[in-house]
Amino acid sequence: MMIEVLSTNDPVKLNFAEAVLRDAGIEPVTLDAHTAATFGGALPWIKRRLLVQEDVADKARRALAAAMPKDE
């Protein structure tokens, strides 16, 4: 099962989060990137979502919290 660890409309933040997770040995999956890019301006609640395997979700959250400020 996959768990969401980040939801954002900021493509730079998303790319950074992906790099942080990969550096931590976690392979993330991005969902809704195309939909958010296409409709995000008109429908701002559509966000890109970053998911990881359930068994590494806590590790992923810790890695993201250490590397990124909480602003969303």
CHARMM-style PDB file with segment names, atoms N, HN, CA, C and O in Angstrom:
ATOM      1  N   MET     1       0.844  -1.172   0.000  1.00  0.00      PROA
ATOM      2  CA  MET     1       0.000   0.000   0.000  1.00  0.00      PROA
ATOM      3  C   MET     1       0.893   1.240   0.000  1.00  0.00      PROA
ATOM      4  O   MET     1       1.940   1.260   0.648  1.00  0.00      PROA
ATOM      5  N   MET     2       0.478   2.255  -0.719  1.00  0.00      PROA
ATOM      6  HN  MET     2      -0.372   2.239  -1.245  1.00  0.00      PROA
ATOM      7  CA  MET     2       1.226   3.505  -0.817  1.00  0.00      PROA
ATOM      8  C   MET     2       0.593   4.548   0.110  1.00  0.00      PROA
ATOM      9  O   MET     2      -0.626   4.606   0.271  1.00  0.00      PROA
ATOM     10  N   ILE     3       1.464   5.376   0.717  1.00  0.00      PROA
ATOM     11  HN  ILE     3       2.455   5.330   0.586  1.00  0.00      PROA
ATOM     12  CA  ILE     3       1.036   6.417   1.646  1.00  0.00      PROA
ATOM     13  C   ILE     3       1.511   7.766   1.124  1.00  0.00      PROA
ATOM     14  O   ILE     3       2.659   7.903   0.701  1.00  0.00      PROA
ATOM     15  N   GLU     4       0.629   8.760   1.154  1.00  0.00      PROA
ATOM     16  HN  GLU     4      -0.303   8.649   1.498  1.00  0.00      PROA
ATOM     17  CA  GLU     4       0.992  10.112   0.727  1.00  0.00      PROA
ATOM     18  C   GLU     4       1.833  10.780   1.803  1.00  0.00      PROA
ATOM     19  O   GLU     4       1.461  10.789   2.977  1.00  0.00      PROA
ATOM     20  N   VAL     5       2.978  11.344   1.396  1.00  0.00      PROA
ATOM     21  HN  VAL     5       3.280  11.336   0.442  1.00  0.00      PROA
ATOM     22  CA  VAL     5       3.838  12.050   2.342  1.00  0.00      PROA
ATOM     23  C   VAL     5       3.978  13.528   1.999  1.00  0.00      PROA
ATOM     24  O   VAL     5       4.508  14.300   2.798  1.00  0.00      PROA
ATOM     25  N   LEU     6       3.509  13.930   0.816  1.00  0.00      PROA
ATOM     26  HN  LEU     6       3.079  13.302   0.167  1.00  0.00      PROA
ATOM     27  CA  LEU     6       3.579  15.335   0.430  1.00  0.00      PROA
ATOM     28  C   LEU     6       2.529  15.612  -0.634  1.00  0.00      PROA
ATOM     29  O   LEU     6       2.277  14.791  -1.516  1.00  0.00      PROA
ATOM     30  N   SER     7       1.929  16.783  -0.527  1.00  0.00      PROA
ATOM     31  HN  SER     7       2.135  17.449   0.189  1.00  0.00      PROA
ATOM     32  CA  SER     7       0.978  17.254  -1.526  1.00  0.00      PROA
ATOM     33  C   SER     7       1.295  18.720  -1.775  1.00  0.00      PROA
ATOM     34  O   SER     7       1.284  19.521  -0.840  1.00  0.00      PROA
ATOM     35  N   THR     8       1.580  19.081  -3.027  1.00  0.00      PROA
ATOM     36  HN  THR     8       1.590  18.430  -3.785  1.00  0.00      PROA
ATOM     37  CA  THR     8       1.984  20.457  -3.319  1.00  0.00      PROA
ATOM     38  C   THR     8       1.692  20.824  -4.768  1.00  0.00      PROA
ATOM     39  O   THR     8       1.584  19.959  -5.638  1.00  0.00      PROA
ATOM     40  N   ASN     9       1.568  22.122  -5.004  1.00  0.00      PROA
ATOM     41  HN  ASN     9       1.655  22.824  -4.297  1.00  0.00      PROA
ATOM     42  CA  ASN     9       1.468  22.645  -6.369  1.00  0.00      PROA
ATOM     43  C   ASN     9       2.799  23.195  -6.840  1.00  0.00      PROA
ATOM     44  O   ASN     9       2.909  23.672  -7.970  1.00  0.00      PROA
ATOM     45  N   ASP    10       3.810  23.135  -5.989  1.00  0.00      PROA
ATOM     46  HN  ASP    10       3.721  22.748  -5.071  1.00  0.00      PROA
ATOM     47  CA  ASP    10       5.122  23.697  -6.287  1.00  0.00      PROA
ATOM     48  C   ASP    10       6.021  22.617  -6.899  1.00  0.00      PROA
ATOM     49  O   ASP    10       6.464  21.712  -6.191  1.00  0.00      PROA
ATOM     50  N   PRO    11       6.297  22.701  -8.211  1.00  0.00      PROA
ATOM     51  CA  PRO    11       7.106  21.657  -8.844  1.00  0.00      PROA
ATOM     52  C   PRO    11       8.547  21.618  -8.335  1.00  0.00      PROA
ATOM     53  O   PRO    11       9.170  20.556  -8.336  1.00  0.00      PROA
ATOM     54  N   VAL    12       9.079  22.746  -7.907  1.00  0.00      PROA
ATOM     55  HN  VAL    12       8.573  23.609  -7.907  1.00  0.00      PROA
ATOM     56  CA  VAL    12      10.440  22.768  -7.359  1.00  0.00      PROA
ATOM     57  C   VAL    12      10.476  22.028  -6.026  1.00  0.00      PROA
ATOM     58  O   VAL    12      11.371  21.219  -5.781  1.00  0.00      PROA
ATOM     59  N   LYS    13       9.511  22.305  -5.177  1.00  0.00      PROA
ATOM     60  HN  LYS    13       8.784  22.962  -5.376  1.00  0.00      PROA
ATOM     61  CA  LYS    13       9.416  21.617  -3.884  1.00  0.00      PROA
ATOM     62  C   LYS    13       9.245  20.109  -4.094  1.00  0.00      PROA
ATOM     63  O   LYS    13       9.851  19.304  -3.387  1.00  0.00      PROA
ATOM     64  N   LEU    14       8.427  19.742  -5.058  1.00  0.00      PROA
ATOM     65  HN  LEU    14       7.935  20.396  -5.633  1.00  0.00      PROA
ATOM     66  CA  LEU    14       8.207  18.329  -5.351  1.00  0.00      PROA
ATOM     67  C   LEU    14       9.498  17.658  -5.802  1.00  0.00      PROA
ATOM     68  O   LEU    14       9.833  16.577  -5.318  1.00  0.00      PROA
ATOM     69  N   ASN    15      10.224  18.285  -6.720  1.00  0.00      PROA
ATOM     70  HN  ASN    15       9.951  19.163  -7.113  1.00  0.00      PROA
ATOM     71  CA  ASN    15      11.484  17.707  -7.199  1.00  0.00      PROA
ATOM     72  C   ASN    15      12.501  17.592  -6.075  1.00  0.00      PROA
ATOM     73  O   ASN    15      13.223  16.598  -5.997  1.00  0.00      PROA
ATOM     74  N   PHE    16      12.570  18.601  -5.195  1.00  0.00      PROA
ATOM     75  HN  PHE    16      11.983  19.408  -5.258  1.00  0.00      PROA
ATOM     76  CA  PHE    16      13.491  18.549  -4.068  1.00  0.00      PROA
ATOM     77  C   PHE    16      13.114  17.398  -3.133  1.00  0.00      PROA
ATOM     78  O   PHE    16      13.981  16.652  -2.678  1.00  0.00      PROA
ATOM     79  N   ALA    17      11.818  17.259  -2.851  1.00  0.00      PROA
ATOM     80  HN  ALA    17      11.113  17.864  -3.221  1.00  0.00      PROA
ATOM     81  CA  ALA    17      11.360  16.184  -1.974  1.00  0.00      PROA
ATOM     82  C   ALA    17      11.689  14.818  -2.565  1.00  0.00      PROA
ATOM     83  O   ALA    17      12.094  13.909  -1.841  1.00  0.00      PROA
ATOM     84  N   GLU    18      11.519  14.673  -3.860  1.00  0.00      PROA
ATOM     85  HN  GLU    18      11.189  15.412  -4.448  1.00  0.00      PROA
ATOM     86  CA  GLU    18      11.880  13.409  -4.513  1.00  0.00      PROA
ATOM     87  C   GLU    18      13.365  13.110  -4.326  1.00  0.00      PROA
ATOM     88  O   GLU    18      13.746  11.973  -4.049  1.00  0.00      PROA
ATOM     89  N   ALA    19      14.200  14.138  -4.480  1.00  0.00      PROA
ATOM     90  HN  ALA    19      13.890  15.061  -4.706  1.00  0.00      PROA
ATOM     91  CA  ALA    19      15.649  13.949  -4.315  1.00  0.00      PROA
ATOM     92  C   ALA    19      15.996  13.590  -2.878  1.00  0.00      PROA
ATOM     93  O   ALA    19      16.844  12.729  -2.643  1.00  0.00      PROA
ATOM     94  N   VAL    20      15.353  14.236  -1.917  1.00  0.00      PROA
ATOM     95  HN  VAL    20      14.664  14.935  -2.108  1.00  0.00      PROA
ATOM     96  CA  VAL    20      15.583  13.935  -0.498  1.00  0.00      PROA
ATOM     97  C   VAL    20      15.239  12.477  -0.213  1.00  0.00      PROA
ATOM     98  O   VAL    20      15.997  11.773   0.454  1.00  0.00      PROA
ATOM     99  N   LEU    21      14.104  12.030  -0.716  1.00  0.00      PROA
ATOM    100  HN  LEU    21      13.488  12.602  -1.258  1.00  0.00      PROA
ATOM    101  CA  LEU    21      13.681  10.646  -0.462  1.00  0.00      PROA
ATOM    102  C   LEU    21      14.617   9.647  -1.141  1.00  0.00      PROA
ATOM    103  O   LEU    21      14.978   8.631  -0.547  1.00  0.00      PROA
ATOM    104  N   ARG    22      15.002   9.927  -2.358  1.00  0.00      PROA
ATOM    105  HN  ARG    22      14.709  10.752  -2.841  1.00  0.00      PROA
ATOM    106  CA  ARG    22      15.925   9.005  -3.051  1.00  0.00      PROA
ATOM    107  C   ARG    22      17.271   8.940  -2.335  1.00  0.00      PROA
ATOM    108  O   ARG    22      17.875   7.871  -2.247  1.00  0.00      PROA
ATOM    109  N   ASP    23      17.745  10.077  -1.821  1.00  0.00      PROA
ATOM    110  HN  ASP    23      17.254  10.946  -1.892  1.00  0.00      PROA
ATOM    111  CA  ASP    23      18.992  10.088  -1.056  1.00  0.00      PROA
ATOM    112  C   ASP    23      18.859   9.262   0.224  1.00  0.00      PROA
ATOM    113  O   ASP    23      19.843   8.713   0.719  1.00  0.00      PROA
ATOM    114  N   ALA    24      17.643   9.178   0.754  1.00  0.00      PROA
ATOM    115  HN  ALA    24      16.844   9.625   0.352  1.00  0.00      PROA
ATOM    116  CA  ALA    24      17.387   8.386   1.961  1.00  0.00      PROA
ATOM    117  C   ALA    24      17.133   6.915   1.629  1.00  0.00      PROA
ATOM    118  O   ALA    24      16.857   6.112   2.521  1.00  0.00      PROA
ATOM    119  N   GLY    25      17.226   6.566   0.350  1.00  0.00      PROA
ATOM    120  HN  GLY    25      17.450   7.218  -0.375  1.00  0.00      PROA
ATOM    121  CA  GLY    25      17.019   5.178  -0.055  1.00  0.00      PROA
ATOM    122  C   GLY    25      15.561   4.796  -0.237  1.00  0.00      PROA
ATOM    123  O   GLY    25      15.209   3.617  -0.205  1.00  0.00      PROA
ATOM    124  N   ILE    26      14.717   5.800  -0.428  1.00  0.00      PROA
ATOM    125  HN  ILE    26      15.003   6.757  -0.453  1.00  0.00      PROA
ATOM    126  CA  ILE    26      13.276   5.581  -0.586  1.00  0.00      PROA
ATOM    127  C   ILE    26      12.887   5.971  -2.005  1.00  0.00      PROA
ATOM    128  O   ILE    26      13.240   7.056  -2.467  1.00  0.00      PROA
ATOM    129  N   GLU    27      12.168   5.105  -2.694  1.00  0.00      PROA
ATOM    130  HN  GLU    27      11.882   4.223  -2.318  1.00  0.00      PROA
ATOM    131  CA  GLU    27      11.740   5.393  -4.064  1.00  0.00      PROA
ATOM    132  C   GLU    27      10.309   5.940  -4.041  1.00  0.00      PROA
ATOM    133  O   GLU    27       9.366   5.188  -3.794  1.00  0.00      PROA
ATOM    134  N   PRO    28      10.138   7.254  -4.297  1.00  0.00      PROA
ATOM    135  CA  PRO    28       8.802   7.843  -4.281  1.00  0.00      PROA
ATOM    136  C   PRO    28       8.073   7.662  -5.611  1.00  0.00      PROA
ATOM    137  O   PRO    28       8.688   7.391  -6.643  1.00  0.00      PROA
ATOM    138  N   VAL    29       6.764   7.815  -5.565  1.00  0.00      PROA
ATOM    139  HN  VAL    29       6.265   8.035  -4.727  1.00  0.00      PROA
ATOM    140  CA  VAL    29       5.915   7.784  -6.754  1.00  0.00      PROA
ATOM    141  C   VAL    29       5.134   9.094  -6.763  1.00  0.00      PROA
ATOM    142  O   VAL    29       4.554   9.480  -5.748  1.00  0.00      PROA
ATOM    143  N   THR    30       5.117   9.773  -7.899  1.00  0.00      PROA
ATOM    144  HN  THR    30       5.589   9.460  -8.724  1.00  0.00      PROA
ATOM    145  CA  THR    30       4.389  11.030  -8.032  1.00  0.00      PROA
ATOM    146  C   THR    30       3.080  10.779  -8.774  1.00  0.00      PROA
ATOM    147  O   THR    30       3.056  10.163  -9.839  1.00  0.00      PROA
ATOM    148  N   LEU    31       2.005  11.268  -8.190  1.00  0.00      PROA
ATOM    149  HN  LEU    31       2.024  11.769  -7.324  1.00  0.00      PROA
ATOM    150  CA  LEU    31       0.683  11.160  -8.813  1.00  0.00      PROA
ATOM    151  C   LEU    31       0.138  12.550  -9.119  1.00  0.00      PROA
ATOM    152  O   LEU    31       0.486  13.524  -8.450  1.00  0.00      PROA
ATOM    153  N   ASP    32      -0.700  12.632 -10.110  1.00  0.00      PROA
ATOM    154  HN  ASP    32      -0.982  11.841 -10.653  1.00  0.00      PROA
ATOM    155  CA  ASP    32      -1.443  13.837 -10.484  1.00  0.00      PROA
ATOM    156  C   ASP    32      -0.581  14.949 -11.064  1.00  0.00      PROA
ATOM    157  O   ASP    32      -1.037  16.089 -11.139  1.00  0.00      PROA
ATOM    158  N   ALA    33       0.645  14.658 -11.475  1.00  0.00      PROA
ATOM    159  HN  ALA    33       1.016  13.731 -11.415  1.00  0.00      PROA
ATOM    160  CA  ALA    33       1.516  15.704 -12.023  1.00  0.00      PROA
ATOM    161  C   ALA    33       0.916  16.298 -13.293  1.00  0.00      PROA
ATOM    162  O   ALA    33       0.881  17.519 -13.447  1.00  0.00      PROA
ATOM    163  N   HSD    34       0.451  15.458 -14.192  1.00  0.00      PROA
ATOM    164  HN  HSD    34       0.480  14.467 -14.067  1.00  0.00      PROA
ATOM    165  CA  HSD    34      -0.108  15.960 -15.449  1.00  0.00      PROA
ATOM    166  C   HSD    34      -1.406  16.731 -15.196  1.00  0.00      PROA
ATOM    167  O   HSD    34      -1.611  17.801 -15.770  1.00  0.00      PROA
ATOM    168  N   THR    35      -2.263  16.206 -14.360  1.00  0.00      PROA
ATOM    169  HN  THR    35      -2.096  15.337 -13.894  1.00  0.00      PROA
ATOM    170  CA  THR    35      -3.535  16.868 -14.059  1.00  0.00      PROA
ATOM    171  C   THR    35      -3.292  18.219 -13.411  1.00  0.00      PROA
ATOM    172  O   THR    35      -3.930  19.206 -13.778  1.00  0.00      PROA
ATOM    173  N   ALA    36      -2.370  18.277 -12.444  1.00  0.00      PROA
ATOM    174  HN  ALA    36      -1.852  17.475 -12.146  1.00  0.00      PROA
ATOM    175  CA  ALA    36      -2.073  19.542 -11.781  1.00  0.00      PROA
ATOM    176  C   ALA    36      -1.462  20.542 -12.751  1.00  0.00      PROA
ATOM    177  O   ALA    36      -1.783  21.729 -12.698  1.00  0.00      PROA
ATOM    178  N   ALA    37      -0.596  20.084 -13.624  1.00  0.00      PROA
ATOM    179  HN  ALA    37      -0.336  19.119 -13.667  1.00  0.00      PROA
ATOM    180  CA  ALA    37       0.017  20.989 -14.595  1.00  0.00      PROA
ATOM    181  C   ALA    37      -1.023  21.524 -15.578  1.00  0.00      PROA
ATOM    182  O   ALA    37      -0.953  22.680 -15.993  1.00  0.00      PROA
ATOM    183  N   THR    38      -1.977  20.687 -15.943  1.00  0.00      PROA
ATOM    184  HN  THR    38      -2.033  19.747 -15.605  1.00  0.00      PROA
ATOM    185  CA  THR    38      -2.994  21.074 -16.912  1.00  0.00      PROA
ATOM    186  C   THR    38      -4.067  21.964 -16.303  1.00  0.00      PROA
ATOM    187  O   THR    38      -4.449  22.975 -16.893  1.00  0.00      PROA
ATOM    188  N   PHE    39      -4.557  21.589 -15.113  1.00  0.00      PROA
ATOM    189  HN  PHE    39      -4.246  20.769 -14.633  1.00  0.00      PROA
ATOM    190  CA  PHE    39      -5.705  22.284 -14.525  1.00  0.00      PROA
ATOM    191  C   PHE    39      -5.392  23.034 -13.246  1.00  0.00      PROA
ATOM    192  O   PHE    39      -6.283  23.672 -12.684  1.00  0.00      PROA
ATOM    193  N   GLY    40      -4.160  22.983 -12.767  1.00  0.00      PROA
ATOM    194  HN  GLY    40      -3.437  22.465 -13.223  1.00  0.00      PROA
ATOM    195  CA  GLY    40      -3.806  23.575 -11.479  1.00  0.00      PROA
ATOM    196  C   GLY    40      -4.087  25.060 -11.364  1.00  0.00      PROA
ATOM    197  O   GLY    40      -4.470  25.531 -10.293  1.00  0.00      PROA
ATOM    198  N   GLY    41      -3.905  25.810 -12.447  1.00  0.00      PROA
ATOM    199  HN  GLY    41      -3.594  25.427 -13.317  1.00  0.00      PROA
ATOM    200  CA  GLY    41      -4.191  27.241 -12.399  1.00  0.00      PROA
ATOM    201  C   GLY    41      -5.662  27.527 -12.217  1.00  0.00      PROA
ATOM    202  O   GLY    41      -6.031  28.421 -11.455  1.00  0.00      PROA
ATOM    203  N   ALA    42      -6.504  26.787 -12.899  1.00  0.00      PROA
ATOM    204  HN  ALA    42      -6.204  26.061 -13.518  1.00  0.00      PROA
ATOM    205  CA  ALA    42      -7.951  26.987 -12.816  1.00  0.00      PROA
ATOM    206  C   ALA    42      -8.555  26.283 -11.605  1.00  0.00      PROA
ATOM    207  O   ALA    42      -9.564  26.727 -11.057  1.00  0.00      PROA
ATOM    208  N   LEU    43      -7.937  25.195 -11.198  1.00  0.00      PROA
ATOM    209  HN  LEU    43      -7.117  24.834 -11.643  1.00  0.00      PROA
ATOM    210  CA  LEU    43      -8.445  24.399 -10.071  1.00  0.00      PROA
ATOM    211  C   LEU    43      -7.292  24.210  -9.071  1.00  0.00      PROA
ATOM    212  O   LEU    43      -6.653  23.158  -9.064  1.00  0.00      PROA
ATOM    213  N   PRO    44      -7.025  25.208  -8.237  1.00  0.00      PROA
ATOM    214  CA  PRO    44      -5.823  25.175  -7.391  1.00  0.00      PROA
ATOM    215  C   PRO    44      -5.817  24.075  -6.337  1.00  0.00      PROA
ATOM    216  O   PRO    44      -4.769  23.806  -5.750  1.00  0.00      PROA
ATOM    217  N   TRP    45      -6.947  23.434  -6.078  1.00  0.00      PROA
ATOM    218  HN  TRP    45      -7.799  23.653  -6.554  1.00  0.00      PROA
ATOM    219  CA  TRP    45      -6.968  22.342  -5.103  1.00  0.00      PROA
ATOM    220  C   TRP    45      -6.399  21.041  -5.670  1.00  0.00      PROA
ATOM    221  O   TRP    45      -6.191  20.081  -4.928  1.00  0.00      PROA
ATOM    222  N   ILE    46      -6.147  21.005  -6.982  1.00  0.00      PROA
ATOM    223  HN  ILE    46      -6.317  21.785  -7.585  1.00  0.00      PROA
ATOM    224  CA  ILE    46      -5.519  19.830  -7.585  1.00  0.00      PROA
ATOM    225  C   ILE    46      -4.017  19.951  -7.380  1.00  0.00      PROA
ATOM    226  O   ILE    46      -3.375  20.852  -7.921  1.00  0.00      PROA
ATOM    227  N   LYS    47      -3.470  19.044  -6.602  1.00  0.00      PROA
ATOM    228  HN  LYS    47      -3.992  18.313  -6.162  1.00  0.00      PROA
ATOM    229  CA  LYS    47      -2.051  19.103  -6.271  1.00  0.00      PROA
ATOM    230  C   LYS    47      -1.348  17.834  -6.703  1.00  0.00      PROA
ATOM    231  O   LYS    47      -1.962  16.778  -6.852  1.00  0.00      PROA
ATOM    232  N   ARG    48      -0.057  17.958  -6.900  1.00  0.00      PROA
ATOM    233  HN  ARG    48       0.443  18.816  -6.779  1.00  0.00      PROA
ATOM    234  CA  ARG    48       0.788  16.790  -7.146  1.00  0.00      PROA
ATOM    235  C   ARG    48       0.972  16.084  -5.808  1.00  0.00      PROA
ATOM    236  O   ARG    48       1.165  16.731  -4.778  1.00  0.00      PROA
ATOM    237  N   ARG    49       0.913  14.760  -5.827  1.00  0.00      PROA
ATOM    238  HN  ARG    49       0.757  14.235  -6.663  1.00  0.00      PROA
ATOM    239  CA  ARG    49       1.049  13.994  -4.587  1.00  0.00      PROA
ATOM    240  C   ARG    49       2.250  13.069  -4.679  1.00  0.00      PROA
ATOM    241  O   ARG    49       2.484  12.425  -5.701  1.00  0.00      PROA
ATOM    242  N   LEU    50       3.005  13.019  -3.590  1.00  0.00      PROA
ATOM    243  HN  LEU    50       2.814  13.543  -2.760  1.00  0.00      PROA
ATOM    244  CA  LEU    50       4.181  12.172  -3.505  1.00  0.00      PROA
ATOM    245  C   LEU    50       3.864  11.038  -2.538  1.00  0.00      PROA
ATOM    246  O   LEU    50       3.521  11.269  -1.378  1.00  0.00      PROA
ATOM    247  N   LEU    51       3.984   9.805  -3.035  1.00  0.00      PROA
ATOM    248  HN  LEU    51       4.263   9.617  -3.977  1.00  0.00      PROA
ATOM    249  CA  LEU    51       3.664   8.628  -2.234  1.00  0.00      PROA
ATOM    250  C   LEU    51       4.885   7.742  -2.079  1.00  0.00      PROA
ATOM    251  O   LEU    51       5.786   7.737  -2.918  1.00  0.00      PROA
ATOM    252  N   VAL    52       4.892   6.980  -0.970  1.00  0.00      PROA
ATOM    253  HN  VAL    52       4.160   6.984  -0.289  1.00  0.00      PROA
ATOM    254  CA  VAL    52       5.945   5.997  -0.711  1.00  0.00      PROA
ATOM    255  C   VAL    52       5.281   4.727  -0.187  1.00  0.00      PROA
ATOM    256  O   VAL    52       4.110   4.731   0.192  1.00  0.00      PROA
ATOM    257  N   GLN    53       6.044   3.655  -0.175  1.00  0.00      PROA
ATOM    258  HN  GLN    53       6.995   3.652  -0.482  1.00  0.00      PROA
ATOM    259  CA  GLN    53       5.534   2.402   0.383  1.00  0.00      PROA
ATOM    260  C   GLN    53       5.224   2.600   1.868  1.00  0.00      PROA
ATOM    261  O   GLN    53       5.932   3.324   2.568  1.00  0.00      PROA
ATOM    262  N   GLU    54       4.171   1.954   2.333  1.00  0.00      PROA
ATOM    263  HN  GLU    54       3.596   1.366   1.764  1.00  0.00      PROA
ATOM    264  CA  GLU    54       3.707   2.117   3.712  1.00  0.00      PROA
ATOM    265  C   GLU    54       4.796   1.814   4.737  1.00  0.00      PROA
ATOM    266  O   GLU    54       4.885   2.491   5.762  1.00  0.00      PROA
ATOM    267  N   ASP    55       5.621   0.812   4.473  1.00  0.00      PROA
ATOM    268  HN  ASP    55       5.549   0.263   3.641  1.00  0.00      PROA
ATOM    269  CA  ASP    55       6.626   0.407   5.463  1.00  0.00      PROA
ATOM    270  C   ASP    55       7.763   1.416   5.624  1.00  0.00      PROA
ATOM    271  O   ASP    55       8.534   1.308   6.578  1.00  0.00      PROA
ATOM    272  N   VAL    56       7.893   2.390   4.724  1.00  0.00      PROA
ATOM    273  HN  VAL    56       7.267   2.478   3.949  1.00  0.00      PROA
ATOM    274  CA  VAL    56       8.926   3.415   4.854  1.00  0.00      PROA
ATOM    275  C   VAL    56       8.335   4.816   5.006  1.00  0.00      PROA
ATOM    276  O   VAL    56       9.062   5.804   4.919  1.00  0.00      PROA
ATOM    277  N   ALA    57       7.029   4.910   5.232  1.00  0.00      PROA
ATOM    278  HN  ALA    57       6.437   4.107   5.303  1.00  0.00      PROA
ATOM    279  CA  ALA    57       6.369   6.212   5.316  1.00  0.00      PROA
ATOM    280  C   ALA    57       6.909   7.049   6.476  1.00  0.00      PROA
ATOM    281  O   ALA    57       7.134   8.247   6.309  1.00  0.00      PROA
ATOM    282  N   ASP    58       7.120   6.447   7.640  1.00  0.00      PROA
ATOM    283  HN  ASP    58       6.937   5.474   7.776  1.00  0.00      PROA
ATOM    284  CA  ASP    58       7.643   7.209   8.778  1.00  0.00      PROA
ATOM    285  C   ASP    58       9.051   7.720   8.494  1.00  0.00      PROA
ATOM    286  O   ASP    58       9.374   8.869   8.795  1.00  0.00      PROA
ATOM    287  N   LYS    59       9.876   6.873   7.920  1.00  0.00      PROA
ATOM    288  HN  LYS    59       9.614   5.940   7.675  1.00  0.00      PROA
ATOM    289  CA  LYS    59      11.243   7.280   7.550  1.00  0.00      PROA
ATOM    290  C   LYS    59      11.186   8.413   6.535  1.00  0.00      PROA
ATOM    291  O   LYS    59      11.970   9.358   6.622  1.00  0.00      PROA
ATOM    292  N   ALA    60      10.279   8.331   5.582  1.00  0.00      PROA
ATOM    293  HN  ALA    60       9.642   7.563   5.511  1.00  0.00      PROA
ATOM    294  CA  ALA    60      10.140   9.368   4.561  1.00  0.00      PROA
ATOM    295  C   ALA    60       9.707  10.687   5.180  1.00  0.00      PROA
ATOM    296  O   ALA    60      10.243  11.739   4.832  1.00  0.00      PROA
ATOM    297  N   ARG    61       8.752  10.647   6.086  1.00  0.00      PROA
ATOM    298  HN  ARG    61       8.316   9.793   6.369  1.00  0.00      PROA
ATOM    299  CA  ARG    61       8.282  11.871   6.750  1.00  0.00      PROA
ATOM    300  C   ARG    61       9.403  12.519   7.561  1.00  0.00      PROA
ATOM    301  O   ARG    61       9.544  13.742   7.562  1.00  0.00      PROA
ATOM    302  N   ARG    62      10.194  11.706   8.246  1.00  0.00      PROA
ATOM    303  HN  ARG    62      10.080  10.712   8.245  1.00  0.00      PROA
ATOM    304  CA  ARG    62      11.316  12.240   9.023  1.00  0.00      PROA
ATOM    305  C   ARG    62      12.347  12.895   8.104  1.00  0.00      PROA
ATOM    306  O   ARG    62      12.854  13.976   8.406  1.00  0.00      PROA
ATOM    307  N   ALA    63      12.653  12.244   6.990  1.00  0.00      PROA
ATOM    308  HN  ALA    63      12.241  11.366   6.745  1.00  0.00      PROA
ATOM    309  CA  ALA    63      13.625  12.804   6.048  1.00  0.00      PROA
ATOM    310  C   ALA    63      13.135  14.121   5.467  1.00  0.00      PROA
ATOM    311  O   ALA    63      13.907  15.071   5.341  1.00  0.00      PROA
ATOM    312  N   LEU    64      11.862  14.181   5.114  1.00  0.00      PROA
ATOM    313  HN  LEU    64      11.235  13.409   5.216  1.00  0.00      PROA
ATOM    314  CA  LEU    64      11.300  15.419   4.567  1.00  0.00      PROA
ATOM    315  C   LEU    64      11.252  16.523   5.615  1.00  0.00      PROA
ATOM    316  O   LEU    64      11.548  17.679   5.311  1.00  0.00      PROA
ATOM    317  N   ALA    65      10.882  16.178   6.848  1.00  0.00      PROA
ATOM    318  HN  ALA    65      10.642  15.239   7.095  1.00  0.00      PROA
ATOM    319  CA  ALA    65      10.820  17.174   7.920  1.00  0.00      PROA
ATOM    320  C   ALA    65      12.201  17.755   8.206  1.00  0.00      PROA
ATOM    321  O   ALA    65      12.324  18.945   8.499  1.00  0.00      PROA
ATOM    322  N   ALA    66      13.223  16.941   8.127  1.00  0.00      PROA
ATOM    323  HN  ALA    66      13.124  15.975   7.889  1.00  0.00      PROA
ATOM    324  CA  ALA    66      14.588  17.411   8.388  1.00  0.00      PROA
ATOM    325  C   ALA    66      15.113  18.301   7.261  1.00  0.00      PROA
ATOM    326  O   ALA    66      15.936  19.184   7.502  1.00  0.00      PROA
ATOM    327  N   ALA    67      14.647  18.076   6.042  1.00  0.00      PROA
ATOM    328  HN  ALA    67      13.978  17.359   5.846  1.00  0.00      PROA
ATOM    329  CA  ALA    67      15.186  18.795   4.887  1.00  0.00      PROA
ATOM    330  C   ALA    67      14.354  19.977   4.424  1.00  0.00      PROA
ATOM    331  O   ALA    67      14.858  20.856   3.726  1.00  0.00      PROA
ATOM    332  N   MET    68      13.074  20.006   4.810  1.00  0.00      PROA
ATOM    333  HN  MET    68      12.664  19.292   5.378  1.00  0.00      PROA
ATOM    334  CA  MET    68      12.173  21.007   4.256  1.00  0.00      PROA
ATOM    335  C   MET    68      11.376  21.691   5.368  1.00  0.00      PROA
ATOM    336  O   MET    68      10.942  21.030   6.311  1.00  0.00      PROA
ATOM    337  N   PRO    69      11.180  23.006   5.266  1.00  0.00      PROA
ATOM    338  CA  PRO    69      10.309  23.687   6.244  1.00  0.00      PROA
ATOM    339  C   PRO    69       8.855  23.327   5.993  1.00  0.00      PROA
ATOM    340  O   PRO    69       8.451  23.062   4.861  1.00  0.00      PROA
ATOM    341  N   LYS    70       8.092  23.321   7.042  1.00  0.00      PROA
ATOM    342  HN  LYS    70       8.420  23.536   7.962  1.00  0.00      PROA
ATOM    343  CA  LYS    70       6.653  23.017   6.938  1.00  0.00      PROA
ATOM    344  C   LYS    70       5.918  24.305   6.611  1.00  0.00      PROA
ATOM    345  O   LYS    70       5.746  25.159   7.481  1.00  0.00      PROA
ATOM    346  N   ASP    71       5.477  24.457   5.348  1.00  0.00      PROA
ATOM    347  HN  ASP    71       5.617  23.764   4.641  1.00  0.00      PROA
ATOM    348  CA  ASP    71       4.783  25.686   4.957  1.00  0.00      PROA
ATOM    349  C   ASP    71       3.455  25.423   4.266  1.00  0.00      PROA
ATOM    350  O   ASP    71       2.740  26.370   3.939  1.00  0.00      PROA
ATOM    351  N   GLU    72       3.105  24.149   4.034  1.00  0.00      PROA
ATOM    352  HN  GLU    72       3.686  23.380   4.301  1.00  0.00      PROA
ATOM    353  CA  GLU    72       1.811  23.841   3.397  1.00  0.00      PROA
ATOM    354  C   GLU    72       1.044  22.872   4.259  1.00  0.00      PROA
ATOM    355  OT1 GLU    72      -0.070  22.481   3.909  1.00  0.00      PROA
TER     356      GLU     72
END
